[in-house]
Amino acid sequence: MLSSVDVDELRHALGGVVLEAAYLERTLRTAFSALVGSKYAAVVDGRLTAAALLDDCERITRYHTGLTEAAKETLLTALRACRQANKERNRVIHDTWATRPGSSMVTLHDERRSHDVLVTAHTLAEVRQLADQVADAADELRIAMTTALGTGWALVEDQLRQELGHEVRVDPAG
């Protein structure tokens, strides 16, 4: 970000993006369970990243025999919007550490390799707009899921949690 940006304003704007990204991820987990059609999908979805959830939801949608072609297209469109919003979220969140004005190429080094990454400075308005984009994508997915599977789709993912009386943990011993 630009060094002239107020840090508190930046934190607030980025917090909005993070909050809406959590909403998007939760919606993706719920959609994944509903598309799989099993309360046990919650055992798997907890270890999947948003990108993996998107991949799996798209793939399941394409093969889902209980969905009409129109419902599949609507879902795939919503999932593409989620993918784009998530991609932009990643860029903004990970580019924020850069304090250079404008766009610049930065070389990142790790133990095995180096690679160039284009870092783009964003205005506070752009960051706030991204938070809205992420929330809108999640809302679009919720609407598409309701259209495709009815109002009960969101309950599948929570069934196992209710039966167990606690969250489904990635580490069963924890």
OpenMM code with the backbone's topology and positions (N, CA, C; nanometers):
from openmm import Vec3, app, unit

residues = "MET LEU SER SER VAL ASP VAL ASP GLU LEU ARG HIS ALA LEU GLY GLY VAL VAL LEU GLU ALA ALA TYR LEU GLU ARG THR LEU ARG THR ALA PHE SER ALA LEU VAL GLY SER LYS TYR ALA ALA VAL VAL ASP GLY ARG LEU THR ALA ALA ALA LEU LEU ASP ASP CYS GLU ARG ILE THR ARG TYR HIS THR GLY LEU THR GLU ALA ALA LYS GLU THR LEU LEU THR ALA LEU ARG ALA CYS ARG GLN ALA ASN LYS GLU ARG ASN ARG VAL ILE HIS ASP THR TRP ALA THR ARG PRO GLY SER SER MET VAL THR LEU HIS ASP GLU ARG ARG SER HIS ASP VAL LEU VAL THR ALA HIS THR LEU ALA GLU VAL ARG GLN LEU ALA ASP GLN VAL ALA ASP ALA ALA ASP GLU LEU ARG ILE ALA MET THR THR ALA LEU GLY THR GLY TRP ALA LEU VAL GLU ASP GLN LEU ARG GLN GLU LEU GLY HIS GLU VAL ARG VAL ASP PRO ALA GLY".split()
positions = [
    Vec3(0.0852, -0.1174, 0.0000),
    Vec3(0.0000, 0.0000, 0.0000),
    Vec3(0.0894, 0.1231, 0.0000),
    Vec3(0.0295, 0.2319, -0.0341),
    Vec3(0.1037, 0.3570, -0.0334),
    Vec3(0.1380, 0.3950, 0.1090),
    Vec3(0.2566, 0.4516, 0.1282),
    Vec3(0.2994, 0.4865, 0.2628),
    Vec3(0.2171, 0.6007, 0.3213),
    Vec3(0.1443, 0.6753, 0.2385),
    Vec3(0.0636, 0.7861, 0.2882),
    Vec3(-0.0729, 0.7417, 0.3388),
    Vec3(-0.1042, 0.6132, 0.3298),
    Vec3(-0.2334, 0.5622, 0.3746),
    Vec3(-0.2354, 0.5565, 0.5265),
    Vec3(-0.3464, 0.6001, 0.5850),
    Vec3(-0.3652, 0.5923, 0.7281),
    Vec3(-0.3729, 0.4445, 0.7675),
    Vec3(-0.2878, 0.4019, 0.8598),
    Vec3(-0.2788, 0.2609, 0.8980),
    Vec3(-0.4105, 0.2106, 0.9562),
    Vec3(-0.4782, 0.2927, 1.0361),
    Vec3(-0.6062, 0.2500, 1.0923),
    Vec3(-0.7106, 0.2295, 0.9834),
    Vec3(-0.7127, 0.3178, 0.8847),
    Vec3(-0.8052, 0.3020, 0.7723),
    Vec3(-0.7721, 0.1756, 0.6924),
    Vec3(-0.6433, 0.1504, 0.6744),
    Vec3(-0.6002, 0.0309, 0.6034),
    Vec3(-0.6432, -0.0948, 0.6792),
    Vec3(-0.6215, -0.0953, 0.8094),
    Vec3(-0.6634, -0.2102, 0.8911),
    Vec3(-0.8142, -0.2328, 0.8799),
    Vec3(-0.8888, -0.1270, 0.8845),
    Vec3(-1.0346, -0.1375, 0.8748),
    Vec3(-1.0757, -0.1939, 0.7391),
    Vec3(-1.0172, -0.1419, 0.6328),
    Vec3(-1.0510, -0.1883, 0.4977),
    Vec3(-1.0113, -0.3347, 0.4790),
    Vec3(-0.8910, -0.3707, 0.5229),
    Vec3(-0.8468, -0.5095, 0.5111),
    Vec3(-0.9291, -0.6016, 0.6007),
    Vec3(-0.9686, -0.5522, 0.7168),
    Vec3(-1.0548, -0.6304, 0.8054),
    Vec3(-1.1866, -0.6644, 0.7384),
    Vec3(-1.2400, -0.5719, 0.6604),
    Vec3(-1.3626, -0.5981, 0.5864),
    Vec3(-1.3442, -0.7083, 0.4843),
    Vec3(-1.2291, -0.7073, 0.4177),
    Vec3(-1.2001, -0.8122, 0.3195),
    Vec3(-1.1874, -0.9470, 0.3902),
    Vec3(-1.1173, -0.9504, 0.5016),
    Vec3(-1.0983, -1.0755, 0.5757),
    Vec3(-1.2317, -1.1275, 0.6291),
    Vec3(-1.3139, -1.0391, 0.6811),
    Vec3(-1.4456, -1.0783, 0.7323),
    Vec3(-1.5311, -1.1397, 0.6216),
    Vec3(-1.5367, -1.0750, 0.5081),
    Vec3(-1.6186, -1.1259, 0.3976),
    Vec3(-1.5584, -1.2526, 0.3377),
    Vec3(-1.4253, -1.2649, 0.3407),
    Vec3(-1.3618, -1.3876, 0.2925),
    Vec3(-1.3970, -1.5053, 0.3830),
    Vec3(-1.4081, -1.4808, 0.5125),
    Vec3(-1.4502, -1.5870, 0.6049),
    Vec3(-1.5940, -1.6287, 0.5745),
    Vec3(-1.6795, -1.5329, 0.5447),
    Vec3(-1.8179, -1.5623, 0.5054),
    Vec3(-1.8197, -1.6450, 0.3763),
    Vec3(-1.7391, -1.6062, 0.2795),
    Vec3(-1.7302, -1.6806, 0.1541),
    Vec3(-1.6846, -1.8237, 0.1800),
    Vec3(-1.5811, -1.8394, 0.2600),
    Vec3(-1.5290, -1.9731, 0.2880),
    Vec3(-1.6328, -2.0588, 0.3601),
    Vec3(-1.7036, -2.0016, 0.4539),
    Vec3(-1.8084, -2.0753, 0.5255),
    Vec3(-1.9190, -2.1178, 0.4279),
    Vec3(-1.9550, -2.0292, 0.3378),
    Vec3(-2.0564, -2.0612, 0.2368),
    Vec3(-2.0073, -2.1728, 0.1457),
    Vec3(-1.8801, -2.1703, 0.1087),
    Vec3(-1.8234, -2.2762, 0.0256),
    Vec3(-1.8255, -2.4106, 0.0972),
    Vec3(-1.7937, -2.4114, 0.2266),
    Vec3(-1.7962, -2.5363, 0.3038),
    Vec3(-1.9382, -2.5929, 0.3100),
    Vec3(-2.0336, -2.5056, 0.3309),
    Vec3(-2.1731, -2.5474, 0.3374),
    Vec3(-2.2198, -2.6002, 0.2015),
    Vec3(-2.1809, -2.5312, 0.0941),
    Vec3(-2.2167, -2.5753, -0.0408),
    Vec3(-2.1532, -2.7102, -0.0719),
    Vec3(-2.0282, -2.7279, -0.0331),
    Vec3(-1.9590, -2.8544, -0.0562),
    Vec3(-2.0360, -2.9699, 0.0074),
    Vec3(-2.0721, -2.9556, 0.1330),
    Vec3(-2.1466, -3.0617, 0.2021),
    Vec3(-2.2799, -3.0899, 0.1345),
    Vec3(-2.3496, -2.9845, 0.0946),
    Vec3(-2.4793, -3.0027, 0.0294),
    Vec3(-2.4645, -3.0704, -0.1063),
    Vec3(-2.3620, -3.0334, -0.1815),
    Vec3(-2.3408, -3.0956, -0.3117),
    Vec3(-2.3007, -3.2429, -0.2978),
    Vec3(-2.2195, -3.2728, -0.1963),
    Vec3(-2.1836, -3.4114, -0.1684),
    Vec3(-2.3076, -3.4863, -0.1190),
    Vec3(-2.3906, -3.4157, -0.0431),
    Vec3(-2.5153, -3.4746, 0.0048),
    Vec3(-2.4998, -3.5605, 0.1280),
    Vec3(-2.3973, -3.5307, 0.2070),
    Vec3(-2.3737, -3.6104, 0.3263),
    Vec3(-2.3244, -3.5235, 0.4400),
    Vec3(-2.3749, -3.5507, 0.5592),
    Vec3(-2.3281, -3.4782, 0.6774),
    Vec3(-2.1800, -3.5068, 0.7031),
    Vec3(-2.1282, -3.6172, 0.6501),
    Vec3(-1.9883, -3.6529, 0.6715),
    Vec3(-1.8919, -3.5727, 0.5835),
    Vec3(-1.9439, -3.4984, 0.4907),
    Vec3(-1.8585, -3.4105, 0.4109),
    Vec3(-1.7898, -3.3073, 0.5000),
    Vec3(-1.8514, -3.2741, 0.6129),
    Vec3(-1.7922, -3.1786, 0.7069),
    Vec3(-1.6602, -3.2305, 0.7646),
    Vec3(-1.6408, -3.3620, 0.7637),
    Vec3(-1.5156, -3.4208, 0.8108),
    Vec3(-1.4025, -3.3856, 0.7141),
    Vec3(-1.4351, -3.3759, 0.5863),
    Vec3(-1.3353, -3.3474, 0.4830),
    Vec3(-1.3183, -3.1985, 0.4613),
    Vec3(-1.4282, -3.1228, 0.4593),
    Vec3(-1.4191, -2.9825, 0.4175),
    Vec3(-1.3375, -2.8957, 0.5114),
    Vec3(-1.3223, -2.9353, 0.6347),
    Vec3(-1.2456, -2.8560, 0.7304),
    Vec3(-1.0982, -2.8457, 0.6987),
    Vec3(-1.0484, -2.9377, 0.6188),
    Vec3(-0.9056, -2.9339, 0.5852),
    Vec3(-0.8793, -2.8771, 0.4458),
    Vec3(-0.9857, -2.8387, 0.3765),
    Vec3(-0.9716, -2.7873, 0.2404),
    Vec3(-0.9596, -2.6352, 0.2402),
    Vec3(-0.8734, -2.5840, 0.1545),
    Vec3(-0.8622, -2.4396, 0.1356),
    Vec3(-0.9809, -2.3915, 0.0530),
    Vec3(-0.9983, -2.2624, 0.0472),
    Vec3(-1.1054, -2.2063, -0.0359),
    Vec3(-1.0856, -2.2463, -0.1816),
    Vec3(-0.9626, -2.2446, -0.2294),
    Vec3(-0.9356, -2.2830, -0.3685),
    Vec3(-0.9725, -2.4290, -0.3931),
    Vec3(-0.9395, -2.5168, -0.3002),
    Vec3(-0.9734, -2.6589, -0.3146),
    Vec3(-1.1245, -2.6782, -0.3078),
    Vec3(-1.1907, -2.6062, -0.2188),
    Vec3(-1.3371, -2.6143, -0.2109),
    Vec3(-1.4004, -2.5708, -0.3429),
    Vec3(-1.3488, -2.4644, -0.3998),
    Vec3(-1.3997, -2.4179, -0.5289),
    Vec3(-1.3805, -2.5241, -0.6366),
    Vec3(-1.2616, -2.5817, -0.6422),
    Vec3(-1.2350, -2.6877, -0.7409),
    Vec3(-1.3335, -2.8030, -0.7234),
    Vec3(-1.3480, -2.8482, -0.6000),
    Vec3(-1.4345, -2.9632, -0.5732),
    Vec3(-1.5813, -2.9311, -0.5989),
    Vec3(-1.6270, -2.8139, -0.5593),
    Vec3(-1.7667, -2.7764, -0.5836),
    Vec3(-1.7959, -2.7676, -0.7335),
    Vec3(-1.7028, -2.7119, -0.8094),
    Vec3(-1.7219, -2.7043, -0.9545),
    Vec3(-1.7280, -2.8441, -1.0152),
    Vec3(-1.6381, -2.9288, -0.9739),
    Vec3(-1.6331, -3.0647, -1.0284),
    Vec3(-1.7595, -3.1430, -0.9922),
    Vec3(-1.7996, -3.1367, -0.8659),
    Vec3(-1.9208, -3.2077, -0.8229),
    Vec3(-2.0422, -3.1550, -0.8986),
    Vec3(-2.0502, -3.0234, -0.9141),
    Vec3(-2.1636, -2.9635, -0.9860),
    Vec3(-2.1732, -3.0184, -1.1275),
    Vec3(-2.0618, -3.0283, -1.1963),
    Vec3(-2.0623, -3.0786, -1.3345),
    Vec3(-2.1163, -3.2213, -1.3435),
    Vec3(-2.0880, -3.3033, -1.2424),
    Vec3(-2.1280, -3.4438, -1.2450),
    Vec3(-2.2569, -3.4725, -1.1687),
    Vec3(-2.3098, -3.3761, -1.0979),
    Vec3(-2.4266, -3.3976, -1.0112),
    Vec3(-2.5486, -3.4345, -1.0961),
    Vec3(-2.6003, -3.5536, -1.0753),
    Vec3(-2.7141, -3.6010, -1.1551),
    Vec3(-2.8481, -3.5493, -1.1028),
    Vec3(-2.8493, -3.4919, -0.9843),
    Vec3(-2.9737, -3.4402, -0.9283),
    Vec3(-3.0010, -3.2952, -0.9626),
    Vec3(-2.9157, -3.2348, -1.0430),
    Vec3(-2.9307, -3.0939, -1.0799),
    Vec3(-2.9682, -3.0818, -1.2267),
    Vec3(-3.0559, -2.9885, -1.2567),
    Vec3(-3.0881, -2.9597, -1.3963),
    Vec3(-2.9695, -2.8875, -1.4601),
    Vec3(-2.9648, -2.8860, -1.5902),
    Vec3(-2.8575, -2.8150, -1.6605),
    Vec3(-2.8607, -2.6658, -1.6280),
    Vec3(-2.9805, -2.6106, -1.6161),
    Vec3(-2.9926, -2.4679, -1.5817),
    Vec3(-2.9365, -2.4416, -1.4415),
    Vec3(-2.9672, -2.5304, -1.3466),
    Vec3(-2.9160, -2.5148, -1.2097),
    Vec3(-2.7642, -2.5288, -1.2082),
    Vec3(-2.7123, -2.6220, -1.2861),
    Vec3(-2.5669, -2.6388, -1.2941),
    Vec3(-2.5001, -2.5129, -1.3472),
    Vec3(-2.5558, -2.4552, -1.4519),
    Vec3(-2.4978, -2.3334, -1.5093),
    Vec3(-2.5013, -2.2183, -1.4097),
    Vec3(-2.6127, -2.2044, -1.3395),
    Vec3(-2.6252, -2.0983, -1.2388),
    Vec3(-2.5220, -2.1181, -1.1276),
    Vec3(-2.5074, -2.2412, -1.0823),
    Vec3(-2.4084, -2.2708, -0.9781),
    Vec3(-2.2668, -2.2464, -1.0275),
    Vec3(-2.2362, -2.2918, -1.1471),
    Vec3(-2.1013, -2.2723, -1.2010),
    Vec3(-2.0697, -2.1242, -1.2195),
    Vec3(-2.1679, -2.0461, -1.2587),
    Vec3(-2.1479, -1.9014, -1.2707),
    Vec3(-2.1176, -1.8404, -1.1337),
    Vec3(-2.1947, -1.8815, -1.0336),
    Vec3(-2.1726, -1.8315, -0.8974),
    Vec3(-2.0353, -1.8749, -0.8460),
    Vec3(-1.9968, -1.9985, -0.8727),
    Vec3(-1.8662, -2.0475, -0.8281),
    Vec3(-1.7524, -1.9748, -0.8991),
    Vec3(-1.7709, -1.9391, -1.0256),
    Vec3(-1.6685, -1.8599, -1.0963),
    Vec3(-1.6543, -1.7215, -1.0323),
    Vec3(-1.7660, -1.6621, -0.9922),
    Vec3(-1.7602, -1.5320, -0.9239),
    Vec3(-1.6863, -1.5465, -0.7905),
    Vec3(-1.7104, -1.6565, -0.7212),
    Vec3(-1.6399, -1.6829, -0.5951),
    Vec3(-1.4907, -1.7014, -0.6196),
    Vec3(-1.4567, -1.7729, -0.7258),
    Vec3(-1.3153, -1.7960, -0.7586),
    Vec3(-1.2445, -1.6627, -0.7877),
    Vec3(-1.3094, -1.5771, -0.8661),
    Vec3(-1.2495, -1.4483, -0.8996),
    Vec3(-1.2342, -1.3612, -0.7749),
    Vec3(-1.3369, -1.3578, -0.6932),
    Vec3(-1.3299, -1.2783, -0.5697),
    Vec3(-1.2203, -1.3310, -0.4774),
    Vec3(-1.2087, -1.4625, -0.4664),
    Vec3(-1.1055, -1.5218, -0.3812),
    Vec3(-0.9659, -1.4919, -0.4353),
    Vec3(-0.9512, -1.4978, -0.5661),
    Vec3(-0.8217, -1.4663, -0.6285),
    Vec3(-0.7821, -1.3213, -0.5991),
    Vec3(-0.8766, -1.2300, -0.6153),
    Vec3(-0.8477, -1.0892, -0.5885),
    Vec3(-0.8228, -1.0655, -0.4399),
    Vec3(-0.8947, -1.1356, -0.3552),
    Vec3(-0.8716, -1.1270, -0.2106),
    Vec3(-0.7285, -1.1671, -0.1785),
    Vec3(-0.6851, -1.2773, -0.2362),
    Vec3(-0.5478, -1.3232, -0.2117),
    Vec3(-0.4464, -1.2188, -0.2539),
    Vec3(-0.4662, -1.1608, -0.3716),
    Vec3(-0.3699, -1.0614, -0.4193),
    Vec3(-0.3668, -0.9399, -0.3266),
    Vec3(-0.4823, -0.8892, -0.2895),
    Vec3(-0.4851, -0.7691, -0.2050),
    Vec3(-0.4255, -0.7977, -0.0681),
    Vec3(-0.4657, -0.9069, -0.0069),
    Vec3(-0.4141, -0.9380, 0.1266),
    Vec3(-0.2635, -0.9609, 0.1222),
    Vec3(-0.2159, -1.0337, 0.0243),
    Vec3(-0.0733, -1.0661, 0.0199),
    Vec3(0.0118, -0.9537, -0.0373),
    Vec3(-0.0473, -0.8604, -0.1111),
    Vec3(0.0287, -0.7480, -0.1646),
    Vec3(0.0382, -0.6308, -0.0670),
    Vec3(-0.0402, -0.6320, 0.0371),
    Vec3(-0.0477, -0.5174, 0.1260),
    Vec3(0.0836, -0.4858, 0.1965),
    Vec3(0.1647, -0.5847, 0.2185),
    Vec3(0.2916, -0.5600, 0.2857),
    Vec3(0.3836, -0.4697, 0.2048),
    Vec3(0.3597, -0.4586, 0.0753),
    Vec3(0.4453, -0.3746, -0.0096),
    Vec3(0.4127, -0.2280, 0.0144),
    Vec3(0.5127, -0.1495, 0.0418),
    Vec3(0.4922, -0.0072, 0.0693),
    Vec3(0.5356, 0.0797, -0.0465),
    Vec3(0.5449, 0.0215, -0.1645),
    Vec3(0.5871, 0.0968, -0.2808),
    Vec3(0.4659, 0.1569, -0.3515),
    Vec3(0.4765, 0.2784, -0.4032),
    Vec3(0.3650, 0.3342, -0.4804),
    Vec3(0.3536, 0.2660, -0.6159),
    Vec3(0.2320, 0.2496, -0.6633),
    Vec3(0.2104, 0.1900, -0.7945),
    Vec3(0.2391, 0.0406, -0.7939),
    Vec3(0.2483, -0.0150, -0.9135),
    Vec3(0.2775, -0.1568, -0.9269),
    Vec3(0.4276, -0.1756, -0.9430),
    Vec3(0.4797, -0.2815, -0.8848),
    Vec3(0.6217, -0.3073, -0.8989),
    Vec3(0.6458, -0.4576, -0.8911),
    Vec3(0.7554, -0.5003, -0.9505),
    Vec3(0.7925, -0.6398, -0.9468),
    Vec3(0.8841, -0.6601, -0.8278),
    Vec3(0.8536, -0.7619, -0.7497),
    Vec3(0.9323, -0.7922, -0.6313),
    Vec3(0.9781, -0.9365, -0.6440),
    Vec3(1.1029, -0.9625, -0.6090),
    Vec3(1.1531, -1.0989, -0.6124),
    Vec3(1.1479, -1.1556, -0.4712),
    Vec3(1.0747, -1.2667, -0.4577),
    Vec3(1.0646, -1.3352, -0.3295),
    Vec3(1.1605, -1.4530, -0.3303),
    Vec3(1.2275, -1.4747, -0.2192),
    Vec3(1.3243, -1.5834, -0.2084),
    Vec3(1.2790, -1.6786, -0.0986),
    Vec3(1.2974, -1.8060, -0.1248),
    Vec3(1.2846, -1.9025, -0.0177),
    Vec3(1.4071, -1.9924, -0.0251),
    Vec3(1.4089, -2.0976, 0.0507),
    Vec3(1.5300, -2.1798, 0.0573),
    Vec3(1.5648, -2.2475, -0.0748),
    Vec3(1.4641, -2.2802, -0.1556),
    Vec3(1.4895, -2.3575, -0.2764),
    Vec3(1.4878, -2.2764, -0.4044),
    Vec3(1.4159, -2.1654, -0.4071),
    Vec3(1.3996, -2.0947, -0.5344),
    Vec3(1.3664, -1.9483, -0.5104),
    Vec3(1.3703, -1.8745, -0.6193),
    Vec3(1.3282, -1.7347, -0.6190),
    Vec3(1.2234, -1.7190, -0.7273),
    Vec3(1.1299, -1.6289, -0.7069),
    Vec3(1.0328, -1.6005, -0.8120),
    Vec3(0.9872, -1.4559, -0.8024),
    Vec3(0.9550, -1.4025, -0.9203),
    Vec3(0.9084, -1.2647, -0.9269),
    Vec3(0.7576, -1.2611, -0.9092),
    Vec3(0.7123, -1.1626, -0.8348),
    Vec3(0.5701, -1.1431, -0.8099),
    Vec3(0.5376, -0.9969, -0.8385),
    Vec3(0.4324, -0.9743, -0.9165),
    Vec3(0.3878, -0.8380, -0.9413),
    Vec3(0.3031, -0.7943, -0.8230),
    Vec3(0.3471, -0.6910, -0.7554),
    Vec3(0.2760, -0.6376, -0.6399),
    Vec3(0.2093, -0.5079, -0.6828),
    Vec3(0.0786, -0.4986, -0.6613),
    Vec3(0.0029, -0.3813, -0.7022),
    Vec3(-0.0495, -0.3092, -0.5792),
    Vec3(-0.0252, -0.1797, -0.5730),
    Vec3(-0.0797, -0.0990, -0.4646),
    Vec3(-0.2263, -0.0699, -0.4946),
    Vec3(-0.3111, -0.0805, -0.3943),
    Vec3(-0.4543, -0.0561, -0.4086),
    Vec3(-0.4951, 0.0598, -0.3197),
    Vec3(-0.5935, 0.1344, -0.3655),
    Vec3(-0.6464, 0.2422, -0.2825),
    Vec3(-0.7382, 0.1813, -0.1772),
    Vec3(-0.7666, 0.2576, -0.0741),
    Vec3(-0.8594, 0.2114, 0.0296),
    Vec3(-0.9972, 0.1846, -0.0305),
    Vec3(-1.0380, 0.2674, -0.1248),
    Vec3(-1.1689, 0.2476, -0.1889),
    Vec3(-1.1716, 0.1146, -0.2638),
    Vec3(-1.0620, 0.0795, -0.3306),
    Vec3(-1.0550, -0.0484, -0.4019),
    Vec3(-1.0609, -0.1661, -0.3051),
    Vec3(-0.9954, -0.1531, -0.1911),
    Vec3(-0.9969, -0.2596, -0.0912),
    Vec3(-1.1378, -0.2755, -0.0354),
    Vec3(-1.2039, -0.1650, -0.0070),
    Vec3(-1.3414, -0.1718, 0.0428),
    Vec3(-1.4360, -0.2304, -0.0624),
    Vec3(-1.4140, -0.1945, -0.1872),
    Vec3(-1.4954, -0.2483, -0.2962),
    Vec3(-1.4740, -0.3995, -0.3080),
    Vec3(-1.3528, -0.4451, -0.2844),
    Vec3(-1.3245, -0.5880, -0.2884),
    Vec3(-1.4019, -0.6616, -0.1792),
    Vec3(-1.4105, -0.6033, -0.0610),
    Vec3(-1.4890, -0.6667, 0.0462),
    Vec3(-1.6329, -0.6865, 0.0001),
    Vec3(-1.6888, -0.5866, -0.0657),
    Vec3(-1.8252, -0.5990, -0.1196),
    Vec3(-1.8321, -0.7071, -0.2271),
    Vec3(-1.7315, -0.7154, -0.3123),
    Vec3(-1.7289, -0.8153, -0.4194),
    Vec3(-1.7270, -0.9568, -0.3613),
    Vec3(-1.6468, -0.9769, -0.2576),
    Vec3(-1.6376, -1.1083, -0.1943),
    Vec3(-1.7723, -1.1451, -0.1317),
    Vec3(-1.8335, -1.0508, -0.0604),
    Vec3(-1.9644, -1.0765, 0.0010),
    Vec3(-2.0706, -1.1039, -0.1047),
    Vec3(-2.0684, -1.0280, -0.2120),
    Vec3(-2.1657, -1.0481, -0.3198),
    Vec3(-2.1503, -1.1856, -0.3844),
    Vec3(-2.0269, -1.2310, -0.4014),
    Vec3(-2.0027, -1.3631, -0.4600),
    Vec3(-2.0583, -1.4722, -0.3686),
    Vec3(-2.0369, -1.4586, -0.2386),
    Vec3(-2.0909, -1.5564, -0.1432),
    Vec3(-2.2434, -1.5549, -0.1458),
    Vec3(-2.3018, -1.4365, -0.1516),
    Vec3(-2.4480, -1.4256, -0.1588),
    Vec3(-2.5011, -1.4891, -0.2873),
    Vec3(-2.4320, -1.4666, -0.3974),
    Vec3(-2.4720, -1.5249, -0.5256),
    Vec3(-2.4689, -1.6778, -0.5176),
    Vec3(-2.3671, -1.7316, -0.4513),
    Vec3(-2.3587, -1.8763, -0.4351),
    Vec3(-2.4733, -1.9283, -0.3488),
    Vec3(-2.5049, -1.8584, -0.2404),
    Vec3(-2.6165, -1.9003, -0.1535),
    Vec3(-2.7484, -1.9032, -0.2325),
    Vec3(-2.7713, -1.8028, -0.3136),
    Vec3(-2.8941, -1.7963, -0.3937),
    Vec3(-2.8963, -1.9109, -0.4955),
    Vec3(-2.7831, -1.9353, -0.5613),
    Vec3(-2.7755, -2.0429, -0.6609),
    Vec3(-2.7971, -2.1790, -0.5951),
    Vec3(-2.7424, -2.1989, -0.4768),
    Vec3(-2.7605, -2.3258, -0.4052),
    Vec3(-2.9065, -2.3449, -0.3654),
    Vec3(-2.9701, -2.2387, -0.3191),
    Vec3(-3.1117, -2.2477, -0.2814),
    Vec3(-3.1975, -2.2783, -0.4035),
    Vec3(-3.1665, -2.2151, -0.5147),
    Vec3(-3.2397, -2.2413, -0.6386),
    Vec3(-3.2200, -2.3863, -0.6829),
    Vec3(-3.0983, -2.4374, -0.6705),
    Vec3(-3.0665, -2.5718, -0.7175),
    Vec3(-3.1165, -2.6817, -0.6249),
    Vec3(-3.1031, -2.6609, -0.4927),
    Vec3(-3.1299, -2.7693, -0.3981),
    Vec3(-3.2406, -2.7401, -0.2977),
    Vec3(-3.2994, -2.6234, -0.3034),
    Vec3(-3.4053, -2.5893, -0.2088),
    Vec3(-3.3500, -2.5276, -0.0816),
    Vec3(-3.4385, -2.4911, 0.0077),
    Vec3(-3.3989, -2.4154, 0.1270),
    Vec3(-3.3226, -2.4974, 0.2310),
    Vec3(-3.3309, -2.6279, 0.2281),
    Vec3(-3.2645, -2.7104, 0.3288),
    Vec3(-3.1189, -2.7402, 0.3018),
    Vec3(-3.0655, -2.6943, 0.1907),
    Vec3(-2.9272, -2.7267, 0.1544),
    Vec3(-2.8263, -2.6873, 0.2606),
    Vec3(-2.8496, -2.5774, 0.3267),
    Vec3(-2.7519, -2.5259, 0.4230),
    Vec3(-2.7491, -2.6061, 0.5527),
    Vec3(-2.8441, -2.6939, 0.5728),
    Vec3(-2.8511, -2.7705, 0.6972),
    Vec3(-2.7643, -2.8963, 0.6950),
    Vec3(-2.7295, -2.9441, 0.5764),
    Vec3(-2.6538, -3.0694, 0.5654),
    Vec3(-2.5226, -3.0606, 0.6410),
    Vec3(-2.4495, -2.9527, 0.6200),
    Vec3(-2.3159, -2.9407, 0.6777),
    Vec3(-2.3181, -2.9366, 0.8299),
    Vec3(-2.4249, -2.8877, 0.8867),
    Vec3(-2.4314, -2.8711, 1.0317),
    Vec3(-2.4855, -2.9943, 1.1047),
    Vec3(-2.5389, -3.0914, 1.0321),
    Vec3(-2.5997, -3.2079, 1.0962),
    Vec3(-2.5031, -3.2819, 1.1880),
    Vec3(-2.3847, -3.3131, 1.1395),
    Vec3(-2.2889, -3.3890, 1.2193),
    Vec3(-2.2455, -3.3093, 1.3419),
    Vec3(-2.2247, -3.1798, 1.3264),
    Vec3(-2.1870, -3.0962, 1.4408),
    Vec3(-2.2944, -3.1019, 1.5496),
    Vec3(-2.4195, -3.0959, 1.5079),
    Vec3(-2.5291, -3.1013, 1.6046),
    Vec3(-2.5339, -3.2364, 1.6744),
    Vec3(-2.5144, -3.3431, 1.5999),
    Vec3(-2.5163, -3.4764, 1.6591),
    Vec3(-2.4013, -3.4970, 1.7571),
    Vec3(-2.2837, -3.4462, 1.7214),
    Vec3(-2.1668, -3.4615, 1.8076),
    Vec3(-2.1670, -3.3638, 1.9248),
    Vec3(-2.2345, -3.2509, 1.9061),
    Vec3(-2.2359, -3.1477, 2.0100),
    Vec3(-2.1122, -3.0604, 2.0106),
    Vec3(-2.0337, -3.0659, 1.9042),
    Vec3(-1.9142, -2.9815, 1.8912),
    Vec3(-1.8740, -2.9739, 1.7449),
    Vec3(-1.7781, -2.8874, 1.7179),
    Vec3(-1.7267, -2.8727, 1.5814),
    Vec3(-1.6566, -3.0003, 1.5381),
    Vec3(-1.6562, -3.0245, 1.4092),
    Vec3(-1.5804, -3.1354, 1.3536),
    Vec3(-1.4376, -3.0867, 1.3381),
    Vec3(-1.3457, -3.1532, 1.4031),
    Vec3(-1.2067, -3.1086, 1.4027),
    Vec3(-1.1280, -3.1756, 1.2912),
    Vec3(-1.0301, -3.1021, 1.2379),
    Vec3(-0.9417, -3.1575, 1.1371),
    Vec3(-0.8565, -3.2675, 1.2005),
    Vec3(-0.8112, -3.2435, 1.3230),
    Vec3(-0.7329, -3.3419, 1.3981),
    Vec3(-0.8282, -3.4105, 1.4963),
    Vec3(-0.8679, -3.5355, 1.4697),
    Vec3(-0.9673, -3.6008, 1.5546),
    Vec3(-0.9207, -3.6184, 1.6993),
    Vec3(-0.7894, -3.6170, 1.7238),
    Vec3(-0.7402, -3.6326, 1.8600),
    Vec3(-0.7480, -3.5026, 1.9378),
    Vec3(-0.7643, -3.3879, 1.8639),
    Vec3(-0.7580, -3.2567, 1.9296),
    Vec3(-0.8800, -3.2088, 1.9863),
] * unit.nanometer
topology = app.Topology()
chain = topology.addChain("A")
for resn in residues:
    res = topology.addResidue(resn, chain)
    for name in ("N", "CA", "C"):
        topology.addAtom(name, app.Element.getBySymbol(name[0]), res)
